[in-house]
């Protein structure tokens, strides 16, 4: 019996989905702030990468090279948008809700984690899987060092009597 408890309203997290969600939220906040302050929106390649991300998400088979190029581009775009938001926050004084600051912190942590994962290939500890629910972490089942056992169901099947457990 498995007694793992997890959130039910969470989509399957991938690095590209998480980065795109971060880019999308940051860009929408930057647009809102610029519109409220009546300033020009800084130039980014958001629309180009929005189209490419949509094309990537519709692909049936996502190759490693496509995944790497999209991840690299989204990391670059997220860094640029966050830098522009930092400049706007320093240059202009305005009040934002507390949720804005929490999300900005979460997104900066996501950027650091994803950049570390992209450059080194090592998964960071306490990896964030959602910007809206920053307390969620991936579920790790079993011990990584031990071998995985798969037991068959206990039925009256003759194969279960011959092969009670398989070791992988």
Secondary structure, DSSP 8 states (H G I E B T S, - for coil): -------SS-----HHHHHHHHHHHHHHHHHHHHHHHT-------HHHHHHHHHHHHH-SS--HHHHHHHHHHHHHHHHHHHHHHHHHHHHS-----HHHHHHHHHHHHHHHHHHHHHHH----TT----SS-TT------S-SSS--EEE---SS-HHHHH--EEE-
